[in-house]
Amino acid sequence: MNETIEDAEKLQDLLKGNRFTMFVTSDQAGQLRSRPMTTQTITSIEDGLWFMALADSEVVSDIKLHADVILNYADTGSDTYIGVTGKAHLHRDSGKVKELWNPLLKAWFPGGPDDPSITLIHVRVERADYWEAPPAPVRVFQYLKAIATGEKAETGSHGTIEIA
């Protein structure tokens, strides 16, 4: 298996079950804007990540100006933290909306999957930085050990994944 495929699979495993992100864009003034969003599907990192928004939303306006985005994921249950950078592209595709649709989305899109104002955001992942921390009791022990010995604490594994 080549390194690119292994890296993509590693990132996909890290994101599995971690659908909520802080989606960061740049506005017209170049200011960073962050808002919570839900990743609609993660079938494969090479296929990108999908989100839904209304056509007149700030996130859609920002992406029209600047395609570069950052997605910050935090899974405190598994102590995994991921920062994804990529390019966002806007799509109007009713077939894809229906494919991604689930009943909970009606809370944000009351018109249902046929609402013509639903805009899909497709993020092509370019890079991800991650940290997998040991469980909290292990971290506390490592911190106390580091304080007692004067050595640096072990803080888990860190890495960068480049996606071609």
C-alpha positions, 0 to 999 in steps of 0.5 A, a space after each residue: 500500500 502506498 503512503 498516500 493511501 495509508 495517510 488517507 486511510 489514517 485520516 479517515 479513521 481519525 475522522 470516523 464518528 467525528 462529524 462536528 467541526 468548527 468550519 473556518 473561512 475568511 470573510 470579505 475583510 480577510 477576517 477569519 470566521 468560524 462556525 459549527 457545521 456537520 460533516 454530512 459524509 466521510 466515505 473516502 478522504 480522496 472524495 472530500 468532505 460534504 456539508 450543506 448550507 443555505 445559499 444566502 449564508 455567510 459561509 457560502 458568501 465567504 467561500 465565494 471569495 476565498 476557497 481556502 478553509 480550515 476544519 477543526 475537529 475535537 473528539 474529547 471521548 477519544 482524545 483526538 484532535 484534527 485540523 484539516 485544511 482544504 479548498 471548498 467548492 460550492 455545488 447545487 445538485 439536488 441529487 446529491 442533496 437527496 443522497 446526503 439527506 437525513 431527517 434531522 437536517 429538516 431542523 436547518 432546512 425546513 423546506 426539506 431536500 427539495 429546497 432550492 436554496 440548499 447549497 452543497 459545500 465540498 471540501 477537497 482535503 489538502 492536509 491534516 494535522 492531528 494529535 492523539 492523546 493518551 487517556 486522561 489517567 495516563 496523561 496525569 501520570 505522565 505529567 506528574 512523572 515529568 514534574 518529579 523527574 524534570 523530563 518532558 511529558 509524553 503527550 501522545 502522537 502528533 502528525 501531519 497528513 498530506 493528501 495529494 
